[in-house]
Amino acid sequence: MTNRGAQCLATVASLAVGASFFALWFWLLPSWLNFRVDAMGVARWRWIGAALSVLGFAVALRCIWDFGWMGHGTPAPMAPPQRLVVVGFYRYVGHANLPALLIACVAVAGIALFVQLYEEPTLRRMFGPDYEEYCRNAPRWLPRMRAWTK
């Protein structure tokens, strides 16, 4: 097989692995977690989520493509790239820098404070004993293997 043919085959394999991951993430995982969004009045917010998802997919697709085209492999450990991938988005990541770490820490702290100081007290006032029971059965930051049902 020619070098170009091997490169194309590796790229197709990488895209297949990426497609499998996306299928798992967006098709199987929500059904396993019994995740449904049926709230009224949230349609306008879905567009923001959809736009961010498309942007994230574009970045992920480019990275998956680079693994196949430049790395001659896939993101999957059972068929890893044969060459180091240092193109595309991989040119910009690798070493954390202090400003990026500080921004991430501030964002995490801000979210945690918002949840603890505003969201949880608001839910306690709105739902009282029902919310207290929920808190006892669904820890704040720890995911559960099985869904809690009242």
C-alpha positions as CSV (number, residue, x, y, z in Angstrom):
1,M,0.0,0.0,0.0
2,T,1.3,3.4,-0.9
3,N,2.1,6.0,1.8
4,R,-0.8,8.1,0.6
5,G,-3.1,5.1,0.8
6,A,-2.0,4.2,4.3
7,Q,-2.5,7.9,5.3
8,C,-6.1,7.8,4.0
9,L,-6.8,4.5,5.7
10,A,-5.5,5.8,9.0
11,T,-7.6,9.0,8.6
12,V,-10.8,7.0,7.9
13,A,-10.1,4.7,10.9
14,S,-9.5,7.8,13.1
15,L,-12.8,9.3,11.9
16,A,-14.6,6.0,12.6
17,V,-13.3,5.9,16.1
18,G,-14.3,9.6,16.6
19,A,-17.8,8.9,15.3
20,S,-18.1,5.9,17.6
21,F,-17.2,8.1,20.6
22,F,-19.7,10.8,19.6
23,A,-22.4,8.2,19.2
24,L,-21.6,6.8,22.6
25,W,-21.6,10.2,24.2
26,F,-24.8,11.6,22.6
27,W,-26.9,8.5,22.0
28,L,-26.1,5.8,24.6
29,L,-25.0,7.9,27.6
30,P,-28.1,10.1,28.0
31,S,-30.4,7.0,27.8
32,W,-28.3,5.1,30.4
33,L,-28.6,8.1,32.7
34,N,-32.3,8.5,31.9
35,F,-31.6,12.1,30.9
36,R,-34.5,14.0,29.4
37,V,-35.0,17.7,28.8
38,D,-38.7,18.6,28.6
39,A,-38.8,22.0,30.3
40,M,-41.0,24.7,28.9
41,G,-39.3,28.0,28.0
42,V,-35.8,26.6,27.5
43,A,-35.9,26.5,23.7
44,R,-34.0,29.8,23.3
45,W,-31.2,28.5,25.6
46,R,-30.9,25.4,23.5
47,W,-29.6,27.5,20.6
48,I,-26.7,28.7,22.8
49,G,-25.9,25.1,23.7
50,A,-26.3,24.0,20.1
51,A,-23.8,26.7,18.9
52,L,-21.3,25.7,21.6
53,S,-21.7,22.0,20.7
54,V,-21.1,22.7,17.0
55,L,-18.0,24.6,17.9
56,G,-16.8,21.8,20.2
57,F,-17.5,19.2,17.5
58,A,-15.5,21.2,15.0
59,V,-12.5,21.3,17.3
60,A,-12.9,17.6,18.1
61,L,-13.3,16.7,14.4
62,R,-10.2,18.6,13.5
63,C,-8.2,16.8,16.3
64,I,-9.5,13.4,15.2
65,W,-8.6,14.2,11.6
66,D,-5.1,15.2,12.7
67,F,-4.6,11.9,14.5
68,G,-5.4,10.0,11.3
69,W,-3.9,12.3,8.6
70,M,-0.7,13.4,10.4
71,G,-0.3,10.8,13.1
72,H,-1.3,7.7,10.9
73,G,-3.4,6.3,13.7
74,T,-6.5,7.0,15.8
75,P,-7.2,8.6,19.3
76,A,-8.0,5.0,20.5
77,P,-5.3,3.3,22.6
78,M,-5.7,0.1,20.6
79,A,-4.7,1.9,17.3
80,P,-2.5,4.8,18.5
81,P,-0.9,7.3,16.2
82,Q,2.5,6.2,14.7
83,R,3.8,9.8,14.6
84,L,3.7,12.6,17.1
85,V,0.8,14.9,16.3
86,V,1.9,18.6,16.7
87,V,-0.4,20.3,14.2
88,G,-3.7,22.1,14.4
89,F,-4.9,22.6,18.0
90,Y,-2.1,20.4,19.3
91,R,0.3,23.3,18.6
92,Y,-1.4,25.4,21.3
93,V,-1.7,22.9,24.1
94,G,0.8,20.8,26.1
95,H,2.0,22.9,29.0
96,A,-0.3,24.7,31.4
97,N,0.6,28.3,32.1
98,L,-0.2,30.3,35.3
99,P,-2.9,32.6,33.8
100,A,-4.8,29.7,32.3
101,L,-4.7,27.8,35.6
102,L,-5.8,30.9,37.5
103,I,-8.7,31.5,35.2
104,A,-9.8,27.8,35.5
105,C,-9.6,28.0,39.3
106,V,-11.6,31.2,39.5
107,A,-14.2,29.7,37.2
108,V,-14.5,26.6,39.3
109,A,-14.6,28.6,42.5
110,G,-17.3,30.9,41.0
111,I,-19.5,28.0,40.0
112,A,-19.1,26.3,43.4
113,L,-19.9,29.6,45.3
114,F,-22.9,30.3,43.0
115,V,-24.3,26.8,43.7
116,Q,-23.7,26.9,47.5
117,L,-24.7,30.6,48.1
118,Y,-27.5,31.1,45.7
119,E,-28.9,28.0,44.0
120,E,-29.1,25.7,46.9
121,P,-30.7,28.2,49.3
122,T,-33.2,29.2,46.6
123,L,-34.1,25.5,46.1
124,R,-34.5,25.0,49.8
125,R,-36.9,27.9,50.0
126,M,-38.9,26.8,47.0
127,F,-39.1,23.1,47.7
128,G,-38.3,22.7,51.4
129,P,-38.4,19.1,52.7
130,D,-38.4,17.6,49.1
131,Y,-35.2,19.3,48.3
132,E,-33.6,18.3,51.6
133,E,-34.5,14.7,50.9
134,Y,-33.0,15.0,47.4
135,C,-29.7,16.5,49.0
136,R,-29.5,13.5,51.4
137,N,-29.8,11.1,48.5
138,A,-27.8,12.8,45.7
139,P,-24.5,14.2,46.8
140,R,-23.6,17.6,45.4
141,W,-20.5,16.9,43.2
142,L,-20.4,13.2,43.2
143,P,-22.2,11.3,40.3
144,R,-24.2,8.2,41.1
145,M,-24.1,4.9,39.3
146,R,-27.9,4.5,39.5
147,A,-30.5,7.3,39.4
148,W,-32.1,8.2,42.7
149,T,-35.9,7.8,42.7
150,K,-38.0,9.2,45.5
